[in-house]
Every structure is written in structure tokens, then in C-alpha cells.
Amino acid sequence: MSLIEEGLTRSLHSSDLRWHATRTRDVDYITALGMAGMHDKLASKLYRLVTTMARSAYFDVLPDVMHKAAGVARRRGWKVADGEVPGIARQALDHLVRPACPSCHGRGFAELAGTGRLSGVVCGCCRGTGKRPVKDGRVRDLLAEIENFASVIEAGVARRLFARG
């Protein structure tokens, strides 16, 4: 976890939002997050979704991801039936929210039967990545376009925090 990510995580759960003239405080992270989100609305909404896991955040970002999916479909020449793009968008969002492999729970290794302990055997479902496999190439294409949202937001926050005079 980067220092920016740590600061944002702490700040999003802070009750001390006092400002200080010479020290970076939680309120500075929150302000920088808002400013960074103004320049990339999709990244901001995706960041809100994965940090809050709020149902309202899911439904707030879904139309934007559908729009992004339609653009990716045009650029990549996907063969999609009417009404298929929303399903692709939902699958990508579901993967973003729950990326852990359902078999190994994100650990990358199989469990010893009945013990809850890990074996030395790589998980057969995810092949040791710990991530839920994505079978549909169109969902993978869309994920590749939206998964960088955290780095976009964190870079924007860093620019605003460290540009202060």
C-alpha cells in the first residue's frame, strides 16, 4: 500500500478533519481527493465504490462503466448483441469489487481438506494468482481500461498535496 493510499484510507475514516497551516492532515487528503476526482469522474466513482463498497456507489458508477464498455466495444470491434454491453459492464464491476478467487479466497493455494490450512498446491481455479478468473475476453478488455483508476486518483492526490506552497 502506497503512502498516498494509506493516507486516503485513514482520512476517509477520520473524525479529525482539523486544518493545519504547515502540516498535511486528513482534511488535506480529503480535499485533494475531491479535486482529483473533478478531473476524472469515472476514476473518482470507481475509487468511491471500492473504498466504500456502498450499493449506491455501484449504481452511481454503472452507467459510466456501460458507456466506457460501449466505447471499448466500438474501438475493439466486439461483436455484441443489443443489450449485451450492460452485462459486460456488470461483470467487470463485479470483478473489480470481488477480485478474490472463490476457490482459494485470494490466497493462491488450495486448502488441506478439513483443516483450513494451506497446502503447497497451487489453486487449480486461479493458477496461483489469487484473482478470480475472467473467462470473457470482452470483460478482460474492459477491466484493462478501468483497473488503473486507483493510480489515476492517487497521482492526482499526490500532485495536489505536494504542490502546496
FIKOLLO-778537 format. One record per residue: residue in three letters; x, y, z of N, C-alpha, C in turn. Coordinates in steps of 0.02 Angstrom, whole numbers, plus 50000, padded with zeros to 5 digits. Example, Ala and Ser with C-alpha at 12.3 -4.5 7.8 and 13.67 -1.06 7.14 Angstrom:
# residues 2
+-------+-------+-------+-------+-------+-------+-------+-------+-------+-------+
: lumpa :   n.X :   n.Y :   n.Z :  ca.X :  ca.Y :  ca.Z :   c.X :   c.Y :   c.Z :
+-------+-------+-------+-------+-------+-------+-------+-------+-------+-------+
:   ala : 50660 : 49716 : 50390 : 50615 : 49775 : 50390 : 50660 : 49835 : 50390 :
:   ser : 50642 : 49888 : 50354 : 50684 : 49947 : 50357 : 50645 : 50002 : 50394 :
+-------+-------+-------+-------+-------+-------+-------+-------+-------+-------+
This chain:
# residues 165
+-------+-------+-------+-------+-------+-------+-------+-------+-------+-------+
: lumpa :   n.X :   n.Y :   n.Z :  ca.X :  ca.Y :  ca.Z :   c.X :   c.Y :   c.Z :
+-------+-------+-------+-------+-------+-------+-------+-------+-------+-------+
:   met : 50043 : 49941 : 50000 : 50000 : 50000 : 50000 : 50045 : 50062 : 50000 :
:   ser : 50031 : 50108 : 49955 : 50072 : 50169 : 49950 : 50055 : 50217 : 50007 :
:   leu : 50099 : 50265 : 50017 : 50087 : 50315 : 50069 : 50023 : 50355 : 50055 :
:   ile : 50012 : 50370 : 49991 : 49951 : 50407 : 49972 : 49890 : 50364 : 49988 :
:   glu : 49892 : 50300 : 49970 : 49835 : 50256 : 49983 : 49823 : 50249 : 50058 :
:   glu : 49877 : 50244 : 50097 : 49869 : 50240 : 50170 : 49837 : 50304 : 50197 :
:   gly : 49861 : 50361 : 50173 : 49834 : 50425 : 50195 : 49761 : 50432 : 50177 :
:   leu : 49743 : 50412 : 50117 : 49673 : 50416 : 50096 : 49629 : 50369 : 50137 :
:   thr : 49652 : 50308 : 50148 : 49613 : 50260 : 50187 : 49602 : 50286 : 50258 :
:   arg : 49654 : 50311 : 50289 : 49647 : 50339 : 50356 : 49600 : 50399 : 50356 :
:   ser : 49608 : 50443 : 50308 : 49569 : 50504 : 50305 : 49495 : 50492 : 50294 :
:   leu : 49480 : 50442 : 50252 : 49410 : 50427 : 50238 : 49372 : 50402 : 50299 :
:   his : 49409 : 50379 : 50350 : 49378 : 50354 : 50411 : 49393 : 50399 : 50471 :
:   ser : 49420 : 50457 : 50459 : 49441 : 50501 : 50513 : 49384 : 50544 : 50539 :
:   ser : 49386 : 50559 : 50603 : 49339 : 50607 : 50631 : 49374 : 50673 : 50648 :
:   asp : 49440 : 50674 : 50637 : 49479 : 50734 : 50650 : 49497 : 50768 : 50584 :
:   leu : 49455 : 50814 : 50563 : 49466 : 50848 : 50499 : 49486 : 50921 : 50511 :
:   arg : 49527 : 50932 : 50563 : 49552 : 51000 : 50575 : 49607 : 51016 : 50525 :
:   trp : 49610 : 51078 : 50506 : 49661 : 51102 : 50459 : 49721 : 51129 : 50497 :
:   his : 49780 : 51122 : 50469 : 49842 : 51149 : 50498 : 49881 : 51182 : 50442 :
:   ala : 49908 : 51240 : 50455 : 49941 : 51280 : 50402 : 50004 : 51248 : 50375 :
:   thr : 50041 : 51211 : 50416 : 50106 : 51186 : 50392 : 50111 : 51110 : 50389 :
:   arg : 50062 : 51074 : 50415 : 50064 : 51001 : 50414 : 50008 : 50973 : 50371 :
:   thr : 50023 : 50918 : 50337 : 49972 : 50884 : 50298 : 49929 : 50843 : 50345 :
:   arg : 49865 : 50857 : 50344 : 49818 : 50823 : 50389 : 49766 : 50785 : 50348 :
:   asp : 49722 : 50750 : 50382 : 49671 : 50711 : 50347 : 49627 : 50754 : 50302 :
:   val : 49611 : 50813 : 50324 : 49569 : 50858 : 50284 : 49604 : 50875 : 50217 :
:   asp : 49670 : 50878 : 50216 : 49706 : 50891 : 50155 : 49698 : 50833 : 50105 :
:   tyr : 49701 : 50772 : 50130 : 49690 : 50714 : 50087 : 49620 : 50713 : 50058 :
:   ile : 49570 : 50729 : 50100 : 49501 : 50729 : 50077 : 49491 : 50783 : 50024 :
:   thr : 49520 : 50841 : 50036 : 49515 : 50897 : 49987 : 49548 : 50878 : 49922 :
:   ala : 49608 : 50849 : 49926 : 49645 : 50830 : 49866 : 49608 : 50775 : 49828 :
:   leu : 49576 : 50729 : 49864 : 49537 : 50676 : 49832 : 49479 : 50706 : 49792 :
:   gly : 49445 : 50754 : 49821 : 49390 : 50788 : 49786 : 49415 : 50824 : 49724 :
:   met : 49471 : 50858 : 49730 : 49499 : 50895 : 49673 : 49522 : 50847 : 49619 :
:   ala : 49552 : 50792 : 49637 : 49575 : 50742 : 49588 : 49515 : 50712 : 49552 :
:   gly : 49461 : 50700 : 49589 : 49401 : 50671 : 49561 : 49365 : 50716 : 49511 :
:   met : 49376 : 50781 : 49516 : 49345 : 50828 : 49470 : 49372 : 50818 : 49399 :
:   his : 49432 : 50794 : 49392 : 49464 : 50787 : 49327 : 49453 : 50718 : 49295 :
:   asp : 49433 : 50669 : 49334 : 49418 : 50603 : 49307 : 49360 : 50574 : 49346 :
:   lys : 49300 : 50589 : 49322 : 49240 : 50569 : 49358 : 49233 : 50493 : 49365 :
:   leu : 49250 : 50456 : 49311 : 49245 : 50383 : 49315 : 49293 : 50355 : 49367 :
:   ala : 49355 : 50378 : 49367 : 49404 : 50354 : 49416 : 49380 : 50371 : 49487 :
:   ser : 49352 : 50430 : 49496 : 49327 : 50450 : 49561 : 49271 : 50405 : 49585 :
:   lys : 49224 : 50390 : 49540 : 49168 : 50347 : 49558 : 49191 : 50276 : 49572 :
:   leu : 49238 : 50251 : 49533 : 49264 : 50183 : 49545 : 49301 : 50181 : 49612 :
:   tyr : 49339 : 50233 : 49627 : 49375 : 50236 : 49691 : 49326 : 50235 : 49749 :
:   arg : 49272 : 50274 : 49742 : 49220 : 50275 : 49794 : 49190 : 50206 : 49803 :
:   leu : 49176 : 50172 : 49747 : 49147 : 50106 : 49750 : 49191 : 50057 : 49789 :
:   val : 49255 : 50053 : 49771 : 49297 : 50002 : 49803 : 49316 : 50021 : 49874 :
:   thr : 49315 : 50085 : 49891 : 49332 : 50104 : 49960 : 49272 : 50101 : 50007 :
:   thr : 49212 : 50112 : 49981 : 49153 : 50111 : 50024 : 49112 : 50047 : 50018 :
:   met : 49117 : 50015 : 49959 : 49076 : 49955 : 49944 : 49002 : 49969 : 49953 :
:   ala : 48982 : 50031 : 49943 : 48913 : 50051 : 49951 : 48872 : 50033 : 49889 :
:   arg : 48813 : 50007 : 49901 : 48768 : 49990 : 49846 : 48753 : 50050 : 49802 :
:   ser : 48744 : 50108 : 49833 : 48730 : 50169 : 49795 : 48789 : 50187 : 49750 :
:   ala : 48850 : 50174 : 49772 : 48909 : 50189 : 49731 : 48911 : 50143 : 49670 :
:   tyr : 48889 : 50081 : 49678 : 48886 : 50033 : 49622 : 48838 : 50060 : 49568 :
:   phe : 48778 : 50080 : 49589 : 48728 : 50103 : 49541 : 48745 : 50172 : 49514 :
:   asp : 48785 : 50210 : 49550 : 48808 : 50275 : 49526 : 48859 : 50267 : 49469 :
:   val : 48904 : 50219 : 49475 : 48957 : 50210 : 49425 : 48936 : 50166 : 49367 :
:   leu : 48885 : 50125 : 49375 : 48865 : 50077 : 49323 : 48852 : 50110 : 49255 :
:   pro : 48814 : 50165 : 49251 : 48803 : 50195 : 49184 : 48868 : 50219 : 49152 :
:   asp : 48915 : 50243 : 49192 : 48980 : 50266 : 49165 : 49020 : 50207 : 49138 :
:   val : 49018 : 50151 : 49173 : 49054 : 50091 : 49151 : 49020 : 50063 : 49088 :
:   met : 48954 : 50066 : 49084 : 48919 : 50045 : 49024 : 48940 : 50088 : 48964 :
:   his : 48944 : 50153 : 48976 : 48966 : 50199 : 48922 : 49038 : 50182 : 48901 :
:   lys : 49081 : 50170 : 48950 : 49150 : 50151 : 48935 : 49152 : 50085 : 48896 :
:   ala : 49111 : 50037 : 48916 : 49108 : 49972 : 48882 : 49086 : 49981 : 48809 :
:   ala : 49038 : 50025 : 48797 : 49015 : 50037 : 48729 : 49071 : 50066 : 48686 :
:   gly : 49111 : 50111 : 48716 : 49168 : 50140 : 48681 : 49222 : 50088 : 48666 :
:   val : 49235 : 50045 : 48715 : 49285 : 49992 : 48705 : 49260 : 49944 : 48651 :
:   ala : 49195 : 49929 : 48651 : 49166 : 49884 : 48601 : 49176 : 49912 : 48531 :
:   arg : 49165 : 49977 : 48523 : 49174 : 50009 : 48457 : 49247 : 50007 : 48436 :
:   arg : 49292 : 50026 : 48481 : 49364 : 50029 : 48465 : 49393 : 49960 : 48449 :
:   arg : 49371 : 49909 : 48486 : 49399 : 49843 : 48478 : 49360 : 49799 : 48429 :
:   gly : 49304 : 49825 : 48405 : 49265 : 49788 : 48356 : 49231 : 49726 : 48384 :
:   trp : 49208 : 49730 : 48447 : 49174 : 49673 : 48476 : 49110 : 49659 : 48437 :
:   lys : 49093 : 49597 : 48432 : 49028 : 49576 : 48404 : 48981 : 49568 : 48464 :
:   val : 48939 : 49618 : 48476 : 48893 : 49616 : 48533 : 48821 : 49623 : 48510 :
:   ala : 48778 : 49585 : 48540 : 48707 : 49589 : 48527 : 48679 : 49648 : 48566 :
:   asp : 48620 : 49672 : 48545 : 48587 : 49725 : 48583 : 48577 : 49703 : 48655 :
:   gly : 48592 : 49747 : 48700 : 48583 : 49732 : 48771 : 48639 : 49692 : 48803 :
:   glu : 48690 : 49675 : 48766 : 48745 : 49635 : 48794 : 48796 : 49678 : 48831 :
:   val : 48804 : 49741 : 48812 : 48854 : 49785 : 48842 : 48841 : 49796 : 48917 :
:   pro : 48778 : 49806 : 48939 : 48767 : 49813 : 49012 : 48790 : 49753 : 49052 :
:   gly : 48781 : 49693 : 49025 : 48803 : 49632 : 49059 : 48879 : 49629 : 49065 :
:   ile : 48913 : 49651 : 49012 : 48986 : 49653 : 49014 : 49010 : 49703 : 49066 :
:   ala : 48976 : 49760 : 49068 : 48993 : 49812 : 49118 : 48982 : 49786 : 49189 :
:   arg : 48927 : 49752 : 49201 : 48912 : 49725 : 49268 : 48965 : 49672 : 49288 :
:   gln : 48983 : 49629 : 49240 : 49034 : 49578 : 49256 : 49100 : 49610 : 49274 :
:   ala : 49119 : 49662 : 49238 : 49182 : 49697 : 49253 : 49179 : 49729 : 49322 :
:   leu : 49124 : 49763 : 49337 : 49117 : 49794 : 49404 : 49117 : 49742 : 49459 :
:   asp : 49082 : 49686 : 49447 : 49080 : 49633 : 49498 : 49151 : 49606 : 49511 :
:   his : 49189 : 49600 : 49458 : 49259 : 49576 : 49467 : 49300 : 49628 : 49505 :
:   leu : 49289 : 49691 : 49490 : 49326 : 49744 : 49524 : 49311 : 49746 : 49599 :
:   val : 49247 : 49733 : 49615 : 49225 : 49735 : 49685 : 49245 : 49671 : 49723 :
:   arg : 49243 : 49614 : 49688 : 49259 : 49550 : 49719 : 49312 : 49514 : 49676 :
:   pro : 49375 : 49536 : 49680 : 49426 : 49507 : 49636 : 49454 : 49440 : 49660 :
:   ala : 49443 : 49422 : 49722 : 49474 : 49361 : 49750 : 49444 : 49298 : 49719 :
:   cys : 49487 : 49250 : 49708 : 49466 : 49184 : 49682 : 49418 : 49152 : 49732 :
:   pro : 49361 : 49128 : 49709 : 49313 : 49097 : 49755 : 49337 : 49030 : 49784 :
:   ser : 49383 : 48999 : 49750 : 49407 : 48933 : 49772 : 49458 : 48940 : 49829 :
:   cys : 49508 : 48983 : 49820 : 49562 : 48990 : 49870 : 49555 : 49053 : 49913 :
:   his : 49503 : 49093 : 49899 : 49490 : 49155 : 49936 : 49547 : 49205 : 49930 :
:   gly : 49580 : 49205 : 49872 : 49632 : 49254 : 49859 : 49702 : 49234 : 49883 :
:   arg : 49709 : 49174 : 49910 : 49774 : 49154 : 49938 : 49819 : 49121 : 49887 :
:   gly : 49791 : 49095 : 49832 : 49832 : 49065 : 49779 : 49849 : 48992 : 49789 :
:   phe : 49831 : 48964 : 49846 : 49846 : 48894 : 49860 : 49784 : 48857 : 49884 :
:   ala : 49781 : 48794 : 49869 : 49725 : 48752 : 49891 : 49731 : 48740 : 49967 :
:   glu : 49673 : 48725 : 49997 : 49672 : 48709 : 50069 : 49681 : 48635 : 50079 :
:   leu : 49710 : 48617 : 50136 : 49711 : 48547 : 50156 : 49641 : 48530 : 50180 :
:   ala : 49611 : 48479 : 50153 : 49541 : 48461 : 50167 : 49526 : 48459 : 50242 :
:   gly : 49476 : 48498 : 50261 : 49451 : 48497 : 50329 : 49494 : 48533 : 50381 :
:   thr : 49550 : 48562 : 50361 : 49594 : 48593 : 50410 : 49592 : 48669 : 50409 :
:   gly : 49575 : 48697 : 50352 : 49577 : 48770 : 50345 : 49648 : 48796 : 50333 :
:   arg : 49697 : 48750 : 50331 : 49766 : 48770 : 50319 : 49783 : 48762 : 50245 :
:   leu : 49831 : 48801 : 50223 : 49851 : 48799 : 50153 : 49897 : 48740 : 50139 :
:   ser : 49888 : 48711 : 50081 : 49933 : 48658 : 50059 : 49988 : 48691 : 50017 :
:   gly : 50033 : 48653 : 49993 : 50084 : 48680 : 49949 : 50063 : 48677 : 49876 :
:   val : 50000 : 48660 : 49864 : 49974 : 48651 : 49796 : 49942 : 48715 : 49772 :
:   val : 49963 : 48737 : 49713 : 49936 : 48798 : 49684 : 49862 : 48787 : 49668 :
:   cys : 49821 : 48838 : 49680 : 49750 : 48835 : 49667 : 49737 : 48818 : 49594 :
:   gly : 49695 : 48769 : 49582 : 49679 : 48748 : 49513 : 49633 : 48797 : 49478 :
:   cys : 49596 : 48836 : 49515 : 49548 : 48883 : 49485 : 49583 : 48945 : 49458 :
:   cys : 49626 : 48976 : 49499 : 49659 : 49039 : 49479 : 49731 : 49030 : 49458 :
:   arg : 49756 : 48968 : 49465 : 49826 : 48951 : 49449 : 49876 : 48992 : 49490 :
:   gly : 49858 : 49006 : 49551 : 49904 : 49038 : 49598 : 49903 : 49113 : 49599 :
:   thr : 49862 : 49145 : 49558 : 49860 : 49219 : 49558 : 49821 : 49247 : 49617 :
:   gly : 49773 : 49207 : 49642 : 49730 : 49232 : 49696 : 49672 : 49273 : 49669 :
:   lys : 49671 : 49286 : 49604 : 49617 : 49326 : 49574 : 49566 : 49281 : 49540 :
:   arg : 49504 : 49302 : 49543 : 49450 : 49266 : 49510 : 49463 : 49267 : 49435 :
:   pro : 49463 : 49209 : 49403 : 49475 : 49208 : 49331 : 49419 : 49244 : 49292 :
:   val : 49438 : 49277 : 49238 : 49390 : 49311 : 49195 : 49391 : 49274 : 49128 :
:   lys : 49337 : 49240 : 49114 : 49335 : 49198 : 49054 : 49320 : 49237 : 48991 :
:   asp : 49278 : 49288 : 48996 : 49257 : 49327 : 48938 : 49310 : 49379 : 48920 :
:   gly : 49338 : 49374 : 48861 : 49390 : 49420 : 48839 : 49366 : 49492 : 48837 :
:   arg : 49301 : 49503 : 48824 : 49275 : 49571 : 48823 : 49275 : 49601 : 48893 :
:   val : 49261 : 49561 : 48943 : 49263 : 49585 : 49013 : 49336 : 49601 : 49030 :
:   arg : 49383 : 49559 : 49008 : 49454 : 49572 : 49020 : 49476 : 49637 : 48987 :
:   asp : 49453 : 49649 : 48925 : 49469 : 49712 : 48891 : 49444 : 49773 : 48930 :
:   leu : 49382 : 49769 : 48954 : 49353 : 49824 : 48992 : 49390 : 49834 : 49058 :
:   leu : 49405 : 49779 : 49092 : 49442 : 49784 : 49155 : 49510 : 49817 : 49144 :
:   ala : 49543 : 49800 : 49089 : 49609 : 49830 : 49074 : 49603 : 49906 : 49068 :
:   glu : 49546 : 49930 : 49045 : 49536 : 50002 : 49037 : 49518 : 50037 : 49102 :
:   ile : 49484 : 50002 : 49147 : 49460 : 50036 : 49208 : 49500 : 50021 : 49271 :
:   glu : 49543 : 49969 : 49269 : 49578 : 49949 : 49330 : 49631 : 49999 : 49353 :
:   asn : 49650 : 50046 : 49312 : 49701 : 50094 : 49333 : 49672 : 50153 : 49371 :
:   phe : 49608 : 50150 : 49389 : 49576 : 50206 : 49422 : 49611 : 50227 : 49486 :
:   ala : 49634 : 50180 : 49526 : 49666 : 50197 : 49589 : 49730 : 50236 : 49578 :
:   ser : 49770 : 50215 : 49529 : 49832 : 50252 : 49516 : 49818 : 50322 : 49489 :
:   val : 49764 : 50329 : 49450 : 49745 : 50395 : 49424 : 49727 : 50441 : 49482 :
:   ile : 49685 : 50416 : 49528 : 49664 : 50456 : 49585 : 49723 : 50471 : 49631 :
:   glu : 49764 : 50420 : 49647 : 49821 : 50430 : 49692 : 49871 : 50479 : 49662 :
:   ala : 49882 : 50477 : 49597 : 49928 : 50525 : 49565 : 49900 : 50596 : 49570 :
:   gly : 49834 : 50603 : 49560 : 49802 : 50668 : 49566 : 49806 : 50695 : 49637 :
:   val : 49796 : 50651 : 49686 : 49801 : 50672 : 49756 : 49873 : 50693 : 49772 :
:   ala : 49921 : 50654 : 49750 : 49992 : 50670 : 49763 : 50010 : 50738 : 49732 :
:   arg : 49987 : 50750 : 49670 : 50002 : 50815 : 49639 : 49975 : 50873 : 49680 :
:   arg : 49915 : 50865 : 49706 : 49884 : 50920 : 49744 : 49916 : 50927 : 49813 :
:   leu : 49932 : 50871 : 49845 : 49962 : 50875 : 49912 : 50032 : 50905 : 49910 :
:   phe : 50071 : 50885 : 49862 : 50141 : 50905 : 49861 : 50153 : 50969 : 49822 :
:   ala : 50100 : 50997 : 49792 : 50107 : 51060 : 49755 : 50094 : 51120 : 49801 :
:   arg : 50072 : 51105 : 49863 : 50056 : 51161 : 49908 : 50121 : 51197 : 49926 :
:   gly : 50113 : 51260 : 49932 : 50171 : 51301 : 49948 : 50178 : 51312 : 50018 :
+-------+-------+-------+-------+-------+-------+-------+-------+-------+-------+
